[in-house]
Amino acid sequence: MPDVLYFEDFPLGAVIEYGGMDVSADEIIAFARDFDPQPFHIDEEAARKATGGLIASGWHTCALLLRMNCEAFLMHAAILKEDRVDEVRWERPVRPGDRLHVRRHTLAKRPGEGGKSEGEIEFLYEVINQDGVVAMTQHSLLLLEQRSLLLGN
Amino acid sequence: MFYEDVRIGQSLALGQEAFSRESILAYGRLFDPRIVGQAAEAGRPLAASGLHVAAAGMRRLVDTRSSLRAAMAERGETLPQLGLSPGFKGMRWPYPVHEGDIVSYSMETVSKRETSKPKWGLISNSFRGVNQRQEEVLVFFSVVLIARSASFLSLGG
């Protein structure tokens, strides 16, 4: 892997998997106490009645995806801007004991026009549990530097 | 309160959140290691993770809803029944949030429609955060299911 990942280092259509994070009841409750203190995220008893047991806040699942993305590539990429998140869908609940990983699709690439050094990449991330069930999907756009323009090739 | 009572254009102030260096770093340690790297460089204010800015807004929403529900219960009104949110769309961060910034959150109903399930209606809200200089730091659209009053009819049957 190169030291720094540029626009060119994400081939169109590539599908790769990475990550692996265990989610505990304590972590679900701690996150929800800070950011989303609804009963089915913080109270086992209330959750049993409402959602068949404790479930993680969708914002927690987003945060876990961010962590896995940072470790897999965001920390090493020549990012100019995390432009936007087009869509997040919470497809299935994340529960205590789940182990999550990521499947990333490089959906579209748009090189900057007129000699601009940035290029835009559209990624689809699937957050998948230990049973192969997709718990969450996220479509988002990153602006990255292009190596070819940066190095003047 | 039911789906039928929700009006398009209705807006709700959700209160403020102050972003301290400690809270930005605490989120970073757990979910965004790039912030920990930033913190090591002296003389630069820390910028919060975009998802931290959004999650803090969710906290404001949950707290605002709880106090509204308490007030409605006191008046003897029917409390709204909300479903789990299926997600959000179009999240952008026009300006960054730095340590020391104070973000005011608000939400406005932009559309509503009935669903294939007679019990539920779907409400679409635009969610917004602005800093103390009135710069927009967060925008997104969320949807939520809310029970329709007609669902009471089916309880008799």
Interface residues (C-beta under 8 A of the other chain):
Chain A: D34 F35 D36 P37 Q38 T51 S57 G58 W59 C62 A63 L64 L66 R67 C70 E71 L74 M75 E82 D83 R84 V85 D86 E87 V88 R89 W90
Chain B: Y27 L30 F31 D32 P33 R34 G37 S49 G50 L51 A54 A55 A56 M58 R59 V62 D63 L84 S85 P86 G87 F88 K89 G90 M91 R92 W93 F140
